[in-house]
Amino acid sequence: MKETKQHRAPGSASRVWVVFKRILLLIVVLIAVIGFVVNTAGLVGIWAVRRPACDVVTTLSTSVNNKLEVVDRALARVRARVDESREALLHVNDVANKLGDRLEQNSPMVEAVAGAARDELAPKIAETRAQAAALRDSAVSVNAALETVDSLGFIEMPALGDELSAVSERVDAAQTDVQELRAAVDEAKTTASPNVVAALTARTMKIDNRLAQVKSTTVNFQAVVEQKQQQLADLSRTVLLAINLLVLSLTAFFLVGAAGQMLLIYICWQYARRGRFPLLHVASRK
């Protein structure tokens, strides 16, 4: 009887060991299946996210670039209006230089200066002021877009400077100077005063200096806008390249992981069927 019990004990232990190995095998297979599903979902997910991510980058780049083009066109319009204003100012100055040192009241030459300032210079300055205001609004819109790009953290895209606001301020100051010029001309029509030519010339020079500063700023800022457009294009290409490289890297990672999970499932399946690991079994030769 004792011998029978001794023979049964090893058999029971062997069966327990077999059950334990099968449970362990089942757990390994379950983990491998979950890993395979996760790898497959990750592979599908990165390719599903790739297109929207690229579209966001392209849309943002296009939007900012369009705003920069608006600023560039506004700079060109302001510069053109400044040139027209300086031409009108030159005409006023030429007419004023024809005035003598002694003027009579209601002199026709003074009326000619007043007409040139009223009908030519003042409307051109008003048009320049309107274009400068549009330029300022465009710059605010661009700066908001550039701040959005810069807030992403890994992208450095500084906003435009405050020089464009100075353009609007200088044009406003030039318009005030034109009003003072017209007031001085109106005073010369009613009151003959000496050195009126020098007084008018000093005012026209002051206006011309302000307009020259405005033109210089627009020229310099046009180069800044072109530089921003180039930076934006380079940045867009870099981000798109980074997205594609990341997607390809993750694709390779998930494919390798999925292949490894499939190999593990195959090995466990073969072990469950044959009781041995096929890749580790070495056939004996007689």
C-alpha positions in Angstrom: 0.0 0.0 0.0 2.8 2.4 0.9 4.5 1.7 -2.4 1.3 2.5 -4.3 1.0 5.9 -2.6 4.6 6.6 -3.3 4.0 5.9 -7.0 0.9 8.1 -7.2 2.6 11.1 -5.5 5.0 11.8 -8.4 2.1 11.5 -10.9 0.0 14.0 -9.0 2.9 16.4 -8.8 3.5 16.0 -12.5 -0.1 16.8 -13.3 0.0 19.9 -11.1 3.2 21.0 -12.8 1.5 20.5 -16.2 -1.5 22.5 -15.2 0.7 25.3 -13.8 2.6 25.4 -17.0 -0.5 25.6 -19.1 -1.9 28.4 -17.0 1.3 30.2 -17.2 1.3 29.6 -21.0 -2.2 31.0 -21.2 -1.2 34.1 -19.3 1.7 34.7 -21.6 -0.4 34.2 -24.7 -3.1 36.5 -23.3 -0.4 39.2 -22.7 1.0 38.6 -26.2 -2.5 39.0 -27.7 -3.1 42.2 -25.8 0.3 43.5 -26.9 -0.4 42.7 -30.5 -3.8 44.5 -30.3 -2.1 47.5 -28.7 0.6 47.6 -31.4 -1.9 47.3 -34.2 -4.1 50.1 -32.6 -1.0 52.2 -32.3 0.0 51.6 -35.9 -3.4 52.5 -37.1 -3.6 55.5 -34.8 -0.4 57.2 -35.8 -1.3 57.0 -39.5 -4.8 58.3 -38.7 -3.3 61.3 -36.8 -0.6 62.0 -39.3 -2.9 63.6 -41.9 -4.7 66.0 -39.5 -1.4 67.0 -37.9 0.1 67.8 -41.3 -3.1 69.7 -42.2 -2.9 71.8 -39.0 0.7 72.7 -39.8 -0.1 73.6 -43.4 -3.2 75.6 -42.5 -1.4 77.5 -39.8 1.5 78.2 -42.1 -0.7 79.3 -44.9 -2.8 81.6 -42.6 0.3 83.3 -41.2 1.8 83.6 -44.6 -1.4 85.2 -46.0 -1.4 87.7 -43.2 2.3 88.5 -43.9 1.4 89.1 -47.6 -1.3 91.5 -46.5 1.3 93.4 -44.5 3.6 93.4 -47.5 1.0 94.8 -49.8 0.0 97.4 -47.1 3.7 98.5 -46.9 3.8 98.9 -50.6 0.6 101.0 -50.6 1.9 103.2 -47.8 5.2 103.7 -49.6 3.4 104.6 -52.8 1.1 107.1 -51.0 4.2 108.6 -49.3 5.9 109.2 -52.7 2.7 110.8 -54.0 2.5 113.0 -50.9 6.1 114.1 -51.2 5.5 115.0 -54.9 2.5 117.1 -53.8 4.6 118.6 -51.0 7.4 119.4 -53.6 4.8 121.2 -55.7 3.6 123.2 -52.7 7.2 124.1 -51.9 7.9 125.2 -55.5 4.9 127.5 -55.5 5.9 128.9 -52.1 9.4 129.6 -53.3 7.9 131.9 -55.9 6.5 134.2 -53.3 8.4 137.4 -52.7 9.6 138.7 -49.4 6.9 141.4 -49.4 3.3 140.1 -49.9 0.2 141.9 -50.4 -3.1 140.8 -48.8 -5.1 138.4 -51.0 -2.0 137.8 -53.2 -2.7 135.4 -56.1 0.5 133.5 -55.3 -0.6 132.9 -51.7 -3.9 131.6 -53.0 -1.9 129.3 -55.3 0.0 127.9 -52.3 -3.2 127.5 -50.4 -4.8 125.7 -53.3 -1.9 123.3 -53.7 -1.9 122.5 -50.0 -5.6 122.1 -49.8 -6.3 120.3 -53.1 -3.1 118.2 -53.6 -1.2 117.8 -50.4 -3.9 117.4 -47.8 -5.8 114.6 -49.7 -2.6 112.7 -50.3 -1.7 112.9 -46.6 -5.2 111.7 -45.7 -4.8 108.7 -48.1 -1.4 107.9 -46.6 -3.0 108.1 -43.1 -5.7 105.7 -44.1 -3.2 103.2 -45.6 -1.0 103.5 -42.4 -4.0 102.7 -40.3 -4.7 99.6 -42.4 -1.0 98.7 -42.1 -1.2 98.9 -38.3 -4.3 96.7 -38.2 -2.6 94.1 -40.5 0.5 94.2 -38.2 -1.7 93.5 -35.2 -3.3 90.5 -36.9 0.1 89.1 -37.9 1.5 89.6 -34.4 -1.4 87.6 -33.0 -0.8 84.8 -35.4 3.0 84.8 -34.7 2.4 84.8 -31.0 0.2 81.7 -31.5 3.0 80.0 -33.4 5.6 81.1 -30.8 3.4 79.8 -27.9 3.8 76.2 -29.1 7.0 76.1 -27.1 9.3 74.2 -29.4 9.0 76.9 -32.2 10.6 80.3 -32.0 8.8 82.9 -34.1 9.1 86.4 -32.6 6.4 89.0 -33.4 7.0 92.1 -35.5 8.3 95.1 -33.7 6.6 98.3 -32.8 8.0 100.3 -35.8 4.8 99.9 -37.8 2.9 101.6 -35.0 5.5 104.4 -35.3 4.6 104.7 -39.0 1.0 105.5 -38.2 2.1 108.0 -35.5 4.5 109.8 -37.9 1.8 110.0 -40.6 -0.6 111.5 -38.0 2.1 114.0 -37.1 2.6 114.9 -40.7 -1.2 115.5 -41.1 -1.0 117.8 -38.1 1.9 119.6 -39.7 -0.1 120.0 -43.0 -3.0 121.6 -41.0 -0.5 124.0 -39.5 0.9 124.7 -42.9 -2.6 125.5 -44.3 -3.3 127.7 -41.3 0.0 129.6 -41.9 -1.0 130.0 -45.6 -4.4 131.3 -44.7 -2.9 133.8 -42.3 -0.5 135.0 -45.0 -3.5 135.6 -47.3 -5.0 138.0 -44.8 -1.9 139.5 -43.2 1.1 140.4 -45.2 4.2 139.4 -43.2 7.9 139.2 -44.1 9.9 136.0 -44.3 6.7 134.1 -45.1 8.6 131.9 -47.6 11.1 130.8 -45.0 8.3 130.0 -42.6 6.4 127.9 -45.2 9.6 126.2 -46.3 10.5 125.2 -42.8 7.1 123.6 -42.4 7.3 121.8 -45.7 10.7 120.5 -44.8 9.4 119.2 -41.5 6.6 117.4 -43.2 9.1 116.0 -45.8 11.3 114.7 -43.0 8.4 112.8 -41.4 7.4 111.3 -44.7 11.0 110.3 -45.4 11.1 108.5 -42.1 7.9 106.7 -42.9 9.3 105.5 -46.3 12.5 104.4 -44.7 10.6 102.3 -42.1 8.4 100.7 -44.8 11.4 99.8 -46.9 13.2 98.2 -43.9 10.1 96.4 -42.8 9.5 94.9 -46.2 12.8 93.1 -45.8 11.7 91.9 -42.3 8.4 90.6 -43.8 10.3 88.7 -46.5 12.6 87.2 -43.9 9.6 86.2 -41.8 8.0 84.5 -44.8 11.2 82.6 -45.5 11.5 81.5 -41.8 7.9 80.4 -41.9 8.4 78.3 -45.0 11.5 76.7 -43.5 9.7 76.1 -40.3 6.7 74.5 -42.0 9.0 72.1 -44.0 10.9 71.2 -40.8 7.8 70.4 -38.8 6.3 68.4 -41.6 9.6 66.4 -42.0 9.7 65.8 -38.2 6.1 64.5 -38.2 6.8 62.2 -41.1 10.0 60.9 -39.5 8.2 60.4 -36.2 5.4 58.5 -37.9 7.9 56.3 -39.8 9.9 55.6 -36.6 6.8 54.6 -34.6 5.6 52.5 -37.5 8.8 50.5 -37.5 8.6 50.2 -33.7 5.0 48.9 -33.8 5.7 46.6 -36.6 8.7 45.1 -34.8 6.6 44.8 -31.6 3.7 43.2 -33.5 6.1 40.7 -35.1 7.5 39.8 -31.8 4.1 39.3 -30.3 3.1 37.1 -33.2 6.3 35.1 -32.8 5.7 34.6 -29.1 2.1 33.5 -29.7 3.4 31.0 -32.3 6.0 29.6 -29.9 3.5 29.2 -27.1 1.0 27.5 -29.4 3.6 25.0 -30.6 4.6 24.3 -27.1 0.9 23.7 -26.1 0.6 21.3 -29.0 3.9 19.4 -28.8 5.1 20.0 -25.3 8.3 21.7 -26.4 9.6 25.0 -27.9 10.2 24.4 -31.6 12.9 27.0 -32.0 14.9 25.6 -29.1 14.5 21.9 -29.9 17.6 20.2 -31.3 16.9 16.9 -33.0 19.2 14.1 -31.9 21.1 12.2 -34.5 21.9 8.5 -34.3 
